[in-house]
Amino acid sequence: MAKSEKAGGHKVSRRWDPLKNSASDKRRAEGVPKTPQTLSPTYRLAYTDTDFLLRPELQSVRLQLELMKVDMTLAELNIRSTIVIFGGARIPAPGAEAWAARNPAQRASLEGASHYYEEARKFARMCSDYARKSDFEEFVVVTGGGPGVMEAGNKGAAEVGAPTIGLNIVLPHEQSPNQFVTPELSFNFHYFAIRKMHFLKRAKAITVFPGGFGTLDELFEALTMIQTGRMERIPLILFGEAFWRRIVNFEALAEFGTIAPEDMDLISFAETADEGWRVVSDFYNIDG
């Protein structure tokens, strides 16, 4: 509720701040005398009671919180659209050791794929240079926040002084945010579904570099959303055509009839950052 007051002859509006009141109540509740009653878990304010919030019955509330936290933060920073960079956590930077390799063949493959790290980095720089024209309200680079290709994307954006988003998730391994994510835009998730929503709901383009199960999951989720019209048609660019055609026979799906032949048009291929950016700039007529 707003209350009007006069300040310097001008009418101003003072709003009730629920966050301030909630914080004050939290301090008051913590300052009461310690008795068996006040020490009981049932006495805790519901919104400060982690044990209560983690109950199975509160799952819908936790889902909503993960959705709202990112939405509210990005809205406050006027970030309206993103460029998504998906790709493998295990692909090393050029010259770095393939830490995830389990045998010589894997080491050779992963280290041979290190040029994708560099192309993701370059592509992120190009997107971020363009984002500067909108004062970083549009085309902000977002990744999964982890190592490998994700790190490369955040690094490229950070190198040109751009904000860059990391949507991390709690996993048994590979879950720590990389150092190039803007700290104020470093998020962490429990629910894969809500994380995917945040990847897609602001996306102006989706780029997918070689990766594993997680990357494939993200790719097919995005393709399905575009194919079914649940999100607008945007550029979806696969970097490394030979890799993708080796592991996914898209034409076989069309030939068999489980996708329409025109669904192949949803996909573009690129080898370099320049080629990837050309797909994006042509789609949005950026170069006039």
C-alpha contacts under 8 A as a table, 3 or more apart, distances in Angstrom:
res1	aa1	res2	aa2	distance
1	M	15	R	6.04
1	M	16	W	5.78
2	A	13	S	6.13
2	A	14	R	5.57
2	A	15	R	4.42
2	A	16	W	6.31
3	K	13	S	5.76
3	K	14	R	5.22
3	K	15	R	6.34
3	K	16	W	8.00
4	S	11	K	6.59
4	S	12	V	5.73
4	S	13	S	4.63
4	S	14	R	6.17
5	E	11	K	5.79
5	E	12	V	5.57
5	E	13	S	6.45
5	E	14	R	7.35
6	K	9	G	5.84
6	K	10	H	5.49
6	K	11	K	4.69
6	K	12	V	6.13
7	A	10	H	5.32
7	A	11	K	6.39
7	A	12	V	6.77
17	D	20	K	5.38
17	D	21	N	6.49
18	P	21	N	5.06
18	P	22	S	6.00
19	L	22	S	5.05
19	L	23	A	6.12
20	K	23	A	5.16
20	K	24	S	6.16
21	N	24	S	5.02
21	N	25	D	6.14
22	S	25	D	5.12
22	S	26	K	6.17
23	A	26	K	5.02
23	A	27	R	6.38
24	S	27	R	5.18
24	S	28	R	6.20
25	D	28	R	4.98
25	D	29	A	6.03
26	K	29	A	5.17
26	K	30	E	6.27
26	K	45	L	7.33
26	K	48	T	7.69
27	R	30	E	5.13
27	R	31	G	6.19
28	R	31	G	5.07
28	R	32	V	6.63
29	A	32	V	5.77
29	A	44	R	7.74
29	A	45	L	7.70
32	V	38	T	7.48
33	P	38	T	7.40
34	K	37	Q	7.96
34	K	38	T	5.95
34	K	39	L	6.26
35	T	38	T	5.24
35	T	39	L	5.95
36	P	39	L	5.23
36	P	40	S	6.27
37	Q	40	S	5.41
37	Q	43	Y	7.04
38	T	43	Y	5.64
38	T	44	R	7.78
39	L	43	Y	7.00
40	S	43	Y	5.55
40	S	44	R	7.47
41	P	44	R	5.59
41	P	49	D	7.77
44	R	48	T	6.74
44	R	49	D	5.88
45	L	48	T	5.43
45	L	49	D	6.21
46	A	49	D	5.19
46	A	52	F	6.99
46	A	53	L	7.70
47	Y	50	T	7.75
47	Y	53	L	7.55
49	D	52	F	5.34
49	D	53	L	6.32
50	T	53	L	5.00
50	T	54	L	6.10
51	D	54	L	5.29
51	D	55	R	6.69
52	F	55	R	5.47
52	F	58	L	7.84
53	L	58	L	5.91
53	L	61	V	7.99
53	L	62	R	7.45
54	L	58	L	6.53
54	L	59	Q	7.46
55	R	58	L	5.50
55	R	59	Q	7.23
56	P	59	Q	5.53
57	E	60	S	7.57
58	L	61	V	5.25
58	L	62	R	6.41
59	Q	62	R	5.08
59	Q	63	L	6.20
60	S	63	L	5.08
60	S	64	Q	6.25
61	V	64	Q	5.09
61	V	65	L	6.18
62	R	65	L	5.00
62	R	66	E	6.30
63	L	66	E	5.33
63	L	67	L	6.40
63	L	191	Y	7.22
63	L	194	I	7.04
64	Q	67	L	5.07
64	Q	68	M	6.04
65	L	68	M	5.10
65	L	69	K	5.86
66	E	69	K	5.52
66	E	70	V	6.88
66	E	189	F	6.88
66	E	191	Y	7.91
66	E	194	I	6.70
67	L	70	V	6.11
67	L	71	D	6.42
67	L	194	I	6.07
67	L	198	H	7.69
68	M	71	D	4.97
68	M	72	M	5.84
69	K	72	M	5.42
69	K	73	T	6.20
70	V	73	T	5.14
70	V	74	L	6.08
70	V	187	F	7.42
70	V	198	H	7.70
71	D	74	L	5.47
71	D	75	A	6.06
72	M	75	A	5.11
72	M	76	E	6.13
73	T	76	E	5.22
73	T	77	L	6.45
74	L	77	L	5.06
74	L	78	N	6.07
74	L	79	I	5.19
74	L	80	R	7.52
75	A	78	N	4.90
75	A	79	I	6.06
75	A	80	R	7.33
76	E	79	I	7.85
77	L	137	E	7.97
78	N	137	E	5.59
79	I	82	T	7.87
79	I	136	F	6.90
79	I	137	E	4.35
79	I	138	E	6.31
79	I	140	V	7.30
80	R	137	E	5.44
80	R	138	E	5.56
80	R	202	R	6.59
81	S	137	E	6.81
81	S	138	E	4.67
81	S	139	F	5.35
81	S	140	V	6.42
81	S	202	R	4.63
81	S	203	A	5.78
81	S	204	K	6.27
82	T	138	E	6.26
82	T	139	F	4.38
82	T	140	V	4.46
82	T	141	V	5.62
82	T	142	V	6.32
82	T	202	R	5.59
82	T	203	A	4.77
82	T	204	K	5.84
82	T	205	A	7.41
83	I	127	C	7.43
83	I	139	F	5.23
83	I	140	V	5.84
83	I	141	V	4.85
83	I	142	V	6.10
83	I	203	A	5.61
83	I	204	K	5.71
83	I	205	A	5.13
83	I	206	I	6.14
83	I	207	T	7.78
84	V	141	V	6.06
84	V	142	V	5.07
84	V	143	T	6.06
84	V	199	F	6.73
84	V	203	A	6.35
84	V	204	K	7.92
84	V	205	A	6.23
84	V	206	I	4.72
84	V	207	T	5.98
85	I	120	A	7.60
85	I	141	V	7.21
85	I	142	V	6.30
85	I	143	T	5.22
85	I	144	G	7.97
85	I	149	V	7.84
85	I	150	M	6.82
85	I	153	G	6.51
85	I	206	I	6.27
85	I	207	T	4.97
85	I	208	V	6.09
85	I	209	F	7.64
86	F	143	T	6.23
86	F	144	G	7.10
86	F	149	V	7.20
86	F	150	M	6.66
86	F	206	I	7.61
86	F	207	T	6.07
86	F	208	V	4.70
86	F	209	F	6.06
86	F	215	T	6.22
86	F	218	E	7.52
87	G	148	G	7.54
87	G	149	V	5.16
87	G	150	M	6.35
87	G	208	V	5.64
87	G	209	F	4.44
87	G	210	P	5.53
87	G	211	G	4.95
87	G	212	G	7.93
87	G	215	T	5.64
88	G	91	I	5.78
88	G	148	G	5.99
88	G	149	V	5.69
88	G	150	M	7.38
88	G	209	F	6.97
88	G	210	P	5.91
88	G	211	G	3.69
88	G	212	G	6.04
88	G	214	G	7.98
88	G	215	T	6.51
89	A	146	G	6.47
89	A	147	P	4.93
89	A	148	G	4.14
89	A	149	V	6.03
89	A	150	M	6.65
89	A	174	E	7.30
89	A	211	G	7.24
90	R	98	A	7.13
90	R	99	W	7.33
90	R	100	A	5.81
90	R	110	L	7.33
90	R	147	P	7.15
90	R	148	G	5.37
90	R	149	V	7.94
90	R	211	G	7.77
91	I	98	A	6.97
91	I	110	L	5.58
91	I	111	E	7.11
91	I	113	A	6.51
91	I	114	S	5.92
91	I	116	Y	7.85
91	I	117	Y	6.90
91	I	148	G	4.81
91	I	149	V	6.38
91	I	211	G	7.93
92	P	95	G	7.87
92	P	96	A	5.78
92	P	97	E	6.61
92	P	98	A	5.65
92	P	99	W	7.74
92	P	110	L	6.96
92	P	111	E	6.46
92	P	113	A	7.80
92	P	114	S	5.39
92	P	117	Y	6.82
92	P	148	G	5.48
92	P	149	V	7.84
93	A	96	A	5.37
93	A	114	S	5.36
93	A	115	H	7.54
93	A	117	Y	5.57
93	A	118	E	7.05
93	A	148	G	7.04
93	A	152	A	7.85
94	P	111	E	7.34
94	P	114	S	5.03
94	P	115	H	6.38
94	P	117	Y	7.28
94	P	118	E	7.29
95	G	111	E	7.80
95	G	114	S	7.92
96	A	111	E	7.71
97	E	111	E	7.17
98	A	101	A	5.65
98	A	107	R	5.74
98	A	110	L	6.10
98	A	111	E	5.88
100	A	107	R	7.93
101	A	104	P	7.35
101	A	106	Q	5.11
101	A	107	R	4.87
101	A	110	L	7.34
102	R	106	Q	6.34
102	R	107	R	7.29
103	N	106	Q	5.44
103	N	107	R	6.28
104	P	107	R	4.96
104	P	108	A	6.13
105	A	108	A	5.19
105	A	109	S	6.26
106	Q	109	S	5.06
106	Q	110	L	6.01
107	R	110	L	5.29
107	R	111	E	5.92
108	A	111	E	5.36
108	A	112	G	5.82
109	S	112	G	5.05
109	S	113	A	6.21
110	L	113	A	5.02
110	L	114	S	6.57
111	E	114	S	5.20
112	G	115	H	7.18
113	A	116	Y	5.78
113	A	117	Y	7.69
114	S	117	Y	5.28
114	S	118	E	7.02
115	H	118	E	5.10
115	H	119	E	6.29
116	Y	119	E	4.94
116	Y	120	A	6.00
116	Y	149	V	7.24
116	Y	209	F	7.05
116	Y	210	P	7.96
116	Y	239	F	7.85
117	Y	120	A	5.25
117	Y	121	R	6.24
117	Y	148	G	6.76
117	Y	149	V	5.21
117	Y	152	A	5.55
118	E	121	R	5.02
118	E	122	K	6.19
118	E	152	A	6.89
119	E	122	K	5.03
119	E	123	F	5.98
119	E	272	T	5.80
119	E	273	A	5.20
120	A	123	F	5.06
120	A	124	A	6.11
120	A	149	V	6.43
120	A	152	A	5.75
120	A	153	G	5.41
120	A	156	G	7.60
120	A	209	F	7.90
120	A	273	A	6.78
121	R	124	A	5.23
121	R	125	R	6.35
121	R	152	A	4.64
121	R	153	G	4.92
121	R	154	N	7.51
121	R	155	K	6.33
121	R	156	G	4.31
121	R	157	A	7.59
122	K	125	R	5.07
122	K	126	M	6.37
122	K	156	G	6.05
122	K	273	A	5.85
123	F	126	M	5.14
123	F	127	C	6.28
123	F	153	G	7.54
123	F	156	G	7.44
123	F	273	A	4.56
123	F	274	D	7.21
123	F	276	G	7.22
123	F	277	W	6.81
124	A	127	C	5.11
124	A	128	S	6.01
124	A	141	V	6.44
124	A	153	G	5.25
124	A	154	N	7.23
124	A	155	K	7.93
124	A	156	G	5.00
124	A	157	A	5.32
125	R	128	S	5.09
125	R	129	D	6.05
125	R	156	G	4.72
125	R	157	A	5.05
125	R	159	E	7.29
125	R	160	V	6.51
126	M	129	D	5.17
126	M	130	Y	6.43
126	M	277	W	7.30
127	C	130	Y	5.24
127	C	131	A	6.14
127	C	139	F	6.34
127	C	140	V	7.39
127	C	141	V	7.15
127	C	157	A	7.80
127	C	277	W	7.62
128	S	131	A	4.72
128	S	132	R	6.34
128	S	136	F	7.74
128	S	139	F	6.90
128	S	140	V	6.44
128	S	141	V	6.91
128	S	157	A	5.55
128	S	160	V	7.11
128	S	162	A	5.99
129	D	132	R	5.40
129	D	133	K	7.59
129	D	160	V	7.06
129	D	162	A	7.91
130	Y	133	K	5.74
130	Y	134	S	7.82
130	Y	139	F	7.43
131	A	134	S	5.57
131	A	135	D	6.57
131	A	136	F	4.86
131	A	137	E	6.97
131	A	138	E	5.55
131	A	139	F	5.20
131	A	140	V	6.31
131	A	162	A	7.98
132	R	135	D	4.81
132	R	136	F	5.14
132	R	162	A	7.45
133	K	136	F	7.16
134	S	137	E	5.48
134	S	138	E	6.03
135	D	138	E	7.78
136	F	139	F	7.12
136	F	140	V	6.28
136	F	162	A	7.11
136	F	163	P	7.24
137	E	140	V	7.02
139	F	204	K	6.93
140	V	162	A	7.84
140	V	163	P	6.91
140	V	164	T	6.13
140	V	165	I	7.49
141	V	153	G	7.10
141	V	154	N	6.98
141	V	157	A	6.76
141	V	163	P	7.75
141	V	164	T	5.23
141	V	165	I	6.29
142	V	145	G	7.88
142	V	153	G	7.68
142	V	154	N	7.30
142	V	164	T	5.95
142	V	165	I	4.51
142	V	166	G	5.85
142	V	167	L	7.42
142	V	199	F	7.47
143	T	146	G	7.77
143	T	150	M	5.29
143	T	151	E	7.89
143	T	153	G	6.72
143	T	154	N	6.91
143	T	165	I	6.38
143	T	166	G	5.20
143	T	167	L	6.29
144	G	150	M	5.93
144	G	166	G	5.31
144	G	167	L	4.63
144	G	168	N	5.28
144	G	169	I	7.86
145	G	150	M	5.76
145	G	151	E	6.59
145	G	154	N	7.50
145	G	165	I	7.26
145	G	166	G	3.85
145	G	167	L	5.34
145	G	168	N	5.08
145	G	176	S	7.77
145	G	177	P	5.11
145	G	178	N	5.96
145	G	181	V	6.63
145	G	186	S	7.46
146	G	150	M	5.51
146	G	151	E	5.92
146	G	166	G	7.62
146	G	168	N	6.64
146	G	174	E	6.56
146	G	175	Q	6.16
146	G	176	S	6.12
146	G	177	P	5.08
146	G	178	N	5.35
147	P	150	M	5.54
147	P	151	E	4.71
147	P	152	A	7.76
147	P	174	E	7.11
147	P	177	P	7.59
147	P	178	N	5.99
148	G	151	E	5.31
148	G	152	A	6.41
149	V	152	A	4.92
149	V	153	G	6.31
149	V	209	F	7.31
150	M	153	G	5.25
150	M	154	N	6.45
151	E	154	N	5.25
151	E	155	K	5.88
151	E	178	N	5.86
151	E	179	Q	7.94
151	E	180	F	6.88
152	A	155	K	4.99
152	A	156	G	6.10
153	G	156	G	5.33
153	G	157	A	6.53
154	N	157	A	5.30
154	N	158	A	6.13
154	N	164	T	5.83
154	N	165	I	7.33
154	N	166	G	7.64
154	N	180	F	5.36
154	N	181	V	5.63
155	K	158	A	5.06
155	K	159	E	6.05
155	K	180	F	5.14
155	K	181	V	7.57
156	G	159	E	5.25
156	G	160	V	7.04
157	A	160	V	5.70
157	A	161	G	6.69
157	A	162	A	5.28
157	A	163	P	6.87
157	A	164	T	6.17
158	A	161	G	4.99
158	A	162	A	5.31
158	A	163	P	6.59
158	A	164	T	6.81
158	A	180	F	6.14
158	A	181	V	7.58
158	A	182	T	7.76
159	E	162	A	7.42
163	P	181	V	7.83
163	P	182	T	5.76
163	P	185	L	7.78
164	T	180	F	7.89
164	T	181	V	5.67
164	T	182	T	5.46
164	T	185	L	6.81
165	I	181	V	5.88
165	I	182	T	6.33
165	I	185	L	4.96
165	I	186	S	6.07
165	I	187	F	7.90
166	G	177	P	7.17
166	G	181	V	5.65
166	G	182	T	7.68
166	G	185	L	6.39
166	G	186	S	4.95
166	G	187	F	6.11
167	L	186	S	6.47
167	L	187	F	5.09
167	L	188	N	6.01
167	L	189	F	7.29
167	L	195	R	6.82
168	N	175	Q	6.58
168	N	176	S	7.39
168	N	177	P	6.43
168	N	186	S	7.39
168	N	187	F	5.87
168	N	188	N	4.66
168	N	189	F	6.17
169	I	175	Q	6.19
169	I	188	N	5.16
169	I	189	F	4.50
169	I	190	H	5.95
169	I	191	Y	7.77
169	I	192	F	7.53
169	I	195	R	7.92
170	V	175	Q	5.82
170	V	188	N	7.00
170	V	189	F	6.31
170	V	190	H	5.90
171	L	174	E	6.90
171	L	175	Q	5.42
172	P	175	Q	7.22
177	P	181	V	7.11
177	P	186	S	7.39
178	N	181	V	6.17
181	V	185	L	6.90
181	V	186	S	6.13
182	T	185	L	5.17
182	T	186	S	6.21
183	P	186	S	5.17
189	F	192	F	7.18
189	F	194	I	7.82
189	F	195	R	6.50
191	Y	194	I	5.62
191	Y	195	R	6.46
192	F	195	R	5.09
192	F	196	K	6.16
193	A	196	K	5.20
193	A	197	M	6.40
194	I	197	M	5.03
194	I	198	H	6.47
195	R	198	H	5.27
195	R	199	F	6.45
196	K	199	F	5.04
196	K	200	L	6.37
196	K	218	E	7.44
197	M	200	L	5.31
197	M	201	K	5.80
198	H	201	K	5.53
198	H	202	R	7.12
199	F	202	R	7.00
199	F	203	A	6.68
200	L	203	A	5.13
200	L	222	A	7.19
201	K	231	M	7.74
203	A	206	I	6.75
203	A	234	I	7.92
204	K	234	I	6.01
204	K	235	P	7.35
205	A	234	I	5.55
205	A	235	P	4.88
205	A	236	L	6.04
205	A	237	I	7.87
205	A	280	V	6.95
206	I	234	I	7.58
206	I	235	P	6.26
206	I	236	L	4.81
206	I	237	I	6.25
207	T	236	L	5.85
207	T	237	I	4.72
207	T	238	L	5.99
207	T	239	F	7.20
208	V	215	T	7.37
208	V	219	L	6.90
208	V	236	L	7.69
208	V	237	I	6.17
208	V	238	L	4.92
208	V	239	F	6.08
209	F	215	T	8.00
209	F	238	L	6.12
209	F	239	F	4.97
209	F	240	G	6.90
210	P	215	T	7.52
210	P	239	F	7.08
210	P	240	G	7.00
210	P	243	F	6.93
210	P	244	W	7.43
211	G	214	G	7.33
211	G	215	T	5.19
211	G	216	L	7.06
212	G	215	T	5.37
212	G	216	L	6.21
213	F	216	L	5.09
213	F	217	D	6.02
214	G	217	D	5.05
214	G	218	E	6.26
215	T	218	E	5.12
215	T	219	L	6.10
216	L	219	L	4.99
216	L	220	F	6.18
217	D	220	F	5.47
217	D	221	E	6.07
218	E	221	E	5.13
218	E	222	A	6.18
219	L	222	A	5.31
219	L	223	L	6.21
220	F	223	L	4.91
220	F	224	T	5.93
221	E	224	T	5.21
221	E	225	M	6.27
222	A	225	M	5.17
222	A	226	I	6.29
223	L	226	I	5.24
223	L	227	Q	5.89
223	L	266	L	7.52
224	T	227	Q	5.02
224	T	228	T	5.99
225	M	228	T	5.44
225	M	229	G	6.12
225	M	230	R	4.94
225	M	231	M	5.65
226	I	229	G	5.13
226	I	230	R	6.08
226	I	231	M	5.30
226	I	232	E	6.21
226	I	233	R	5.71
226	I	234	I	7.81
226	I	266	L	7.89
227	Q	230	R	7.75
227	Q	263	D	7.00
227	Q	266	L	7.67
228	T	231	M	7.86
229	G	232	E	6.33
229	G	233	R	7.68
233	R	266	L	7.83
234	I	283	F	7.96
235	P	266	L	7.50
235	P	267	I	7.46
235	P	268	S	7.32
235	P	279	V	7.03
235	P	280	V	6.29
235	P	283	F	7.08
236	L	266	L	6.71
236	L	267	I	5.46
236	L	268	S	6.13
237	I	267	I	6.08
237	I	268	S	4.73
237	I	269	F	5.45
237	I	270	A	6.65
237	I	276	G	6.81
237	I	279	V	7.87
238	L	241	E	6.73
238	L	244	W	7.36
238	L	267	I	7.16
238	L	268	S	6.18
238	L	269	F	4.83
238	L	270	A	6.17
239	F	269	F	5.87
239	F	270	A	4.82
239	F	271	E	5.34
239	F	272	T	7.41
239	F	276	G	7.81
240	G	243	F	5.45
240	G	244	W	6.47
240	G	269	F	7.07
240	G	270	A	6.32
240	G	271	E	5.32
241	E	244	W	5.21
241	E	245	R	6.01
241	E	269	F	5.79
241	E	270	A	6.81
241	E	271	E	7.12
242	A	245	R	5.32
242	A	246	R	6.07
243	F	246	R	5.26
243	F	247	I	6.52
244	W	247	I	5.41
244	W	248	V	5.78
245	R	248	V	5.30
245	R	249	N	5.81
245	R	250	F	7.36
246	R	249	N	7.01
249	N	252	A	5.36
249	N	253	L	6.87
250	F	253	L	5.32
250	F	254	A	6.68
250	F	264	M	7.32
251	E	254	A	5.07
251	E	255	E	6.04
251	E	264	M	7.75
252	A	255	E	4.94
252	A	256	F	5.95
253	L	256	F	5.22
253	L	257	G	6.14
253	L	258	T	5.46
253	L	259	I	5.75
254	A	257	G	5.03
254	A	258	T	6.14
254	A	259	I	4.96
254	A	260	A	5.58
254	A	261	P	5.13
254	A	263	D	7.97
254	A	264	M	7.88
255	E	258	T	7.92
255	E	261	P	7.60
256	F	259	I	7.84
257	G	260	A	6.36
259	I	263	D	6.46
260	A	263	D	5.29
260	A	264	M	7.71
261	P	264	M	5.95
262	E	265	D	5.44
262	E	266	L	7.71
263	D	266	L	5.54
263	D	267	I	7.93
264	M	267	I	5.84
265	D	268	S	7.35
268	S	279	V	7.67
269	F	276	G	7.82
270	A	273	A	7.71
270	A	275	E	5.49
270	A	276	G	5.46
271	E	275	E	6.60
271	E	276	G	7.47
272	T	275	E	5.24
272	T	276	G	6.30
273	A	276	G	5.01
273	A	277	W	6.05
274	D	277	W	5.18
274	D	278	R	6.12
275	E	278	R	5.05
275	E	279	V	6.54
276	G	279	V	5.33
276	G	280	V	6.66
277	W	280	V	5.05
277	W	281	S	5.98
278	R	281	S	5.07
278	R	282	D	5.85
279	V	282	D	5.32
279	V	283	F	6.16
280	V	283	F	5.18
280	V	284	Y	6.35
281	S	284	Y	5.29
281	S	285	N	5.46
281	S	286	I	4.75
281	S	287	D	6.46
282	D	285	N	4.86
282	D	286	I	6.60
282	D	287	D	7.48
283	F	286	I	7.88
285	N	288	G	5.32
